[in-house]
Amino acid sequence: MRGLRGADHDFTKIVLAKSGGVAFFSARTATNDPFVYRLGLQVFILARRVRLPYGSPSFTGLRPKRGLFGFRSAAYPTSAAVNALQKADLLRARKGGRPITALTAYDYPTARLLDESGVEILLVGDSLGMVVLGFPDTTHVTLAHMLHHVAAVARAKPRALVIGDLPIHTYGSPAEALETARQLVAAGAEAVKLEGGIRQAEKVRAITAAGIPVIGHLGMLPQRILEEGAYRKKGKTPEQAGAIREGAEALMDAGVSAIVFESIIPETARLLTRSLAVPTIGIGCGDHTCDGEVAVVTDLLGSYPWFVPPFAKPEADIAQITRDAVARYVARIRA
């Protein structure tokens, strides 16, 4: 499809129902290209053969809410025929384009609700140690915890890309990192994420060589809280910014599909994002400084009021809604 480019660019998107699943392609092509015309005609004939009415959601299907893959519709089956590597490639292709949306998810109902709402990435983050399991930080999270929650999210069969965190002490070497990644994938993850830069490059390379997409994580690294003693903003000095850049370049050379930037000051996050070849997904980096944003879902919903990061922007107050609902229930039962 890379050769199908011309002066008059337009998106040609075709979605086909086929063998009970969904196949699709998206070509940025010249509208007067005869090859594209013939290809489109063949697709139209195939669609008629499988009795898809022209203009139906299954044929044109791209006007509903757009997602990571160019479409998102409640009319679509949950099992879109897009594998993990294709999703990762599409994520990488979003560099510099429409902002990427990502949220954490730790269970089946949340995953379904987020996916139905149009979120493009579901991150099963080790932040679950704090907001679900009640630990003081992420250093208490085990691989067993991650496998349990990845499996719960995967049961929702989301269209969104499902990413699982490699928890602390599970990727000390390339071989161990690969084994951990394989276990997360077996549980349902489509990609994995790990913290760190240059020191993690060979581990990333081992995982990507096995066909598993990897997302990097630079800036403030929660798994190093015990060494650093506090959560601090990163990228404040030219030296810090340079170190982040070097880490990003090492991760890109190793094959990451995107990089999460956490708590990097806005100016540095913006400059690095402009210079890197893969998408950056920010958290605590300011507004519109990265190619996308990820938030902890409990921060967004206001369901974990006991600790709210200063950069969080709650869109609801589920904690108070829950208290009020339970109070009404208790009063009704006792009446």
C-alpha positions in Angstrom: 0.0 0.0 0.0 3.0 2.3 0.4 3.2 2.8 -3.3 -0.4 4.0 -3.6 0.4 7.7 -3.0 -0.3 10.6 -5.3 -0.9 14.4 -5.4 -4.6 14.2 -4.6 -4.6 12.4 -1.2 -7.7 10.9 0.2 -8.5 8.2 2.6 -10.1 5.1 1.0 -11.3 2.8 3.8 -13.1 -0.4 3.2 -14.5 -2.8 5.8 -15.6 -6.3 4.8 -17.5 -8.9 6.7 -15.7 -12.1 6.0 -15.9 -15.6 7.5 -17.7 -14.3 10.6 -15.0 -11.7 11.4 -14.0 -8.3 10.0 -11.2 -7.5 7.6 -10.2 -4.0 6.7 -7.6 -1.9 5.1 -6.9 1.9 5.0 -5.0 3.3 2.0 -3.9 6.9 1.7 -4.1 7.1 -2.1 -4.6 9.2 -5.2 -8.3 9.0 -6.1 -7.5 8.8 -9.8 -5.1 5.9 -9.5 -6.4 3.1 -11.8 -5.0 0.4 -9.6 -7.0 1.7 -6.7 -10.1 1.9 -8.9 -9.7 -1.8 -9.9 -9.0 -2.8 -6.3 -12.1 -1.0 -5.1 -14.2 -2.6 -7.8 -13.0 -6.1 -6.7 -13.8 -5.3 -3.1 -17.3 -4.1 -4.2 -17.9 -7.3 -6.0 -16.7 -9.4 -3.0 -19.0 -7.4 -0.8 -22.0 -8.1 -3.1 -21.1 -11.8 -3.0 -21.3 -11.9 0.8 -24.6 -9.9 0.5 -23.5 -6.8 2.2 -25.7 -3.9 1.1 -23.7 -1.0 -0.2 -23.8 1.9 2.4 -24.5 -0.4 5.4 -22.4 0.0 8.5 -20.5 -3.2 7.7 -19.5 -1.8 4.3 -18.8 1.9 4.8 -18.8 1.6 8.6 -16.4 4.5 9.3 -18.6 7.3 10.3 -19.2 6.3 14.0 -16.7 7.2 16.7 -13.1 6.8 15.3 -10.7 4.6 17.2 -7.1 3.5 16.9 -7.9 1.6 13.7 -9.9 4.4 12.0 -13.3 3.1 13.2 -15.3 2.3 16.2 -18.9 1.3 16.2 -21.2 -0.6 18.5 -22.5 -2.4 15.4 -19.1 -4.1 14.9 -18.3 -7.5 16.3 -15.9 -7.4 19.2 -13.4 -9.6 17.5 -12.1 -7.3 14.8 -9.6 -9.2 12.6 -6.6 -7.0 13.6 -3.8 -8.8 15.4 -1.5 -7.4 18.1 1.3 -6.5 15.7 -1.1 -4.7 13.4 -2.5 -2.8 16.2 1.0 -1.8 17.3 1.9 -0.7 13.7 -1.2 1.4 13.6 -0.3 3.0 17.0 3.1 3.8 15.7 1.6 5.3 12.6 -0.4 7.8 14.7 2.8 9.8 15.3 2.0 13.5 14.9 -1.6 12.8 14.1 -4.9 12.7 16.0 -4.1 12.5 19.7 -4.0 9.0 21.2 -6.4 8.3 24.1 -5.4 5.7 26.8 -6.7 4.8 30.2 -5.8 2.2 32.8 -8.2 -0.7 33.3 -8.0 -3.5 35.8 -11.2 -5.5 35.5 -13.8 -6.8 33.0 -16.6 -4.2 33.4 -14.3 -1.2 33.4 -12.6 -2.5 30.3 -16.0 -2.9 28.5 -17.2 0.5 29.5 -13.9 2.2 28.4 -13.8 0.4 25.1 -17.5 1.2 24.4 -16.6 4.9 25.1 -14.0 5.0 22.4 -10.7 4.7 24.4 -8.0 3.4 22.1 -5.5 1.9 24.6 -6.3 0.0 27.8 -3.3 -0.2 30.0 -3.3 -2.8 32.7 -0.8 -0.9 34.8 0.9 -1.9 37.9 -0.7 1.2 39.4 -3.4 -1.4 40.3 -1.2 -2.2 43.3 -2.2 1.2 44.8 -5.7 1.9 43.5 -7.0 -1.7 43.6 -4.9 -3.7 46.0 -4.2 -1.0 48.6 -0.4 -1.1 48.5 1.6 2.1 49.2 3.4 1.9 45.8 3.9 -0.3 42.8 6.9 -2.2 44.2 4.5 -4.7 45.9 2.9 -5.9 42.6 3.7 -9.4 41.5 3.4 -11.1 38.2 0.5 -13.2 39.6 -1.3 -9.9 40.3 -0.7 -8.7 36.7 -1.8 -12.0 35.1 -5.0 -12.0 37.1 -6.0 -8.5 36.0 -4.8 -8.7 32.4 -6.9 -11.8 32.0 -10.0 -9.9 33.4 -9.5 -7.0 31.0 -8.9 -9.4 28.1 -12.2 -11.2 28.7 -14.0 -8.0 27.6 -12.5 -8.6 24.1 -11.9 -4.9 23.6 -11.1 -3.3 20.2 -8.6 -1.2 22.1 -5.0 -2.3 22.3 -4.5 -4.1 25.7 -1.1 -3.4 27.2 0.2 -5.2 30.3 2.9 -3.8 32.6 6.0 -5.9 33.4 6.0 -5.7 37.2 9.1 -5.0 39.2 11.7 -7.8 39.6 10.3 -9.7 36.5 12.6 -8.4 33.8 16.1 -8.5 35.2 17.6 -10.0 32.0 16.5 -10.3 28.4 15.5 -13.9 28.9 13.5 -13.2 32.0 11.8 -10.2 30.3 10.8 -12.3 27.4 9.4 -15.0 29.6 7.4 -12.4 31.6 6.1 -10.9 28.4 5.0 -14.3 27.1 3.1 -15.0 30.2 1.3 -11.6 30.0 0.4 -12.3 26.3 -0.8 -15.8 27.2 -3.1 -14.1 29.8 -4.5 -11.8 27.1 -2.2 -8.8 26.7 -1.5 -7.6 23.2 1.6 -5.6 24.1 3.7 -5.1 27.2 5.3 -2.0 28.8 8.4 -1.7 30.9 10.2 1.1 32.7 13.6 2.5 31.8 15.8 3.4 28.9 19.3 2.4 27.9 19.5 -0.4 30.4 16.3 -2.0 29.0 17.1 -1.8 25.3 18.4 -5.4 25.0 15.3 -6.7 26.9 13.0 -4.7 24.6 14.9 -6.2 21.6 14.5 -9.7 22.9 10.7 -9.2 23.4 10.1 -7.5 20.0 12.2 -10.2 18.2 9.7 -12.7 19.5 6.8 -10.8 17.9 5.5 -9.1 21.0 5.0 -5.3 20.8 6.6 -3.2 23.5 5.8 0.2 24.9 8.6 2.1 26.7 8.3 4.3 29.8 10.6 7.2 30.6 10.7 10.1 33.0 9.5 9.4 36.5 9.6 5.7 37.0 7.3 4.5 39.8 9.1 1.2 40.3 12.1 3.2 41.4 10.3 5.1 44.2 12.3 3.3 46.9 15.6 4.4 45.4 14.5 7.9 44.7 12.5 8.4 47.8 9.8 10.6 46.2 7.9 11.2 43.0 9.8 14.1 41.3 9.3 15.9 38.0 11.9 15.0 35.4 13.5 16.9 32.5 14.2 20.0 34.4 17.8 20.4 33.3 19.5 20.0 30.0 21.3 16.9 31.5 18.1 15.3 32.5 16.5 16.0 29.1 19.5 14.6 27.4 19.3 11.4 29.4 15.7 11.0 28.6 16.5 11.5 24.9 19.2 8.9 25.0 16.9 6.5 26.6 14.2 7.1 24.0 16.6 6.6 21.2 17.8 3.3 22.7 14.2 2.1 23.1 13.4 3.2 19.5 16.4 1.3 18.1 15.2 -1.8 20.0 11.8 -1.6 18.4 9.3 0.0 20.8 5.9 1.1 19.2 5.5 4.1 21.5 6.9 5.6 24.8 5.0 6.7 27.9 6.4 10.0 29.3 5.6 10.4 33.0 6.0 13.6 35.0 8.3 15.3 32.5 8.1 19.0 32.6 5.9 20.3 29.7 8.7 22.1 27.8 10.9 19.1 27.7 8.1 16.7 26.9 7.0 18.9 24.0 10.5 19.2 22.6 11.2 15.5 22.9 7.9 14.5 21.3 8.7 16.7 18.3 12.1 15.0 17.8 11.2 11.4 18.3 10.0 9.0 15.6 7.5 7.1 17.7 4.4 8.4 19.5 4.8 9.7 23.1 1.9 9.2 25.5 2.1 11.6 28.4 0.9 11.5 32.0 1.6 14.4 34.2 3.4 16.2 31.4 1.0 19.0 30.8 -1.7 19.4 28.1 -1.0 18.7 24.5 2.7 18.2 24.9 2.7 14.6 23.7 1.1 12.6 20.9 -1.5 11.3 23.4 -2.3 11.0 27.0 -2.9 8.2 29.5 -4.7 8.6 32.8 -5.3 6.3 35.7 -9.0 5.5 35.5 -9.7 6.0 39.2 -8.2 9.6 38.9 -10.5 10.3 35.9 -13.6 8.9 37.7 -12.9 10.2 41.1 -13.3 6.8 42.6 -10.1 6.8 44.7 -10.3 9.9 46.8 -7.6 9.1 49.3 -4.8 10.1 46.9 -5.2 12.2 43.8 -2.1 13.3 41.9 -1.8 17.1 41.4 -2.0 16.7 37.6 -5.2 14.6 37.7 -8.4 16.1 36.1 -11.4 14.2 37.5 -14.4 14.1 35.3 -16.7 12.6 38.0 -17.0 12.0 41.7 -17.8 8.3 41.8 -16.6 8.1 45.4 -19.3 10.5 46.7 -21.9 9.0 44.4 -21.1 5.6 46.0 -21.2 6.9 49.5 -24.6 8.6 48.8 -26.0 5.5 47.2 -24.9 3.2 50.0 -26.3 5.6 52.6 -29.6 5.6 50.9 -29.6 1.8 50.8 -28.7 1.6 54.5 -31.5 4.0 55.4 -34.0 2.1 53.2 -33.2 -1.2 54.8 -33.3 0.2 58.3 -36.5 2.1 57.8 
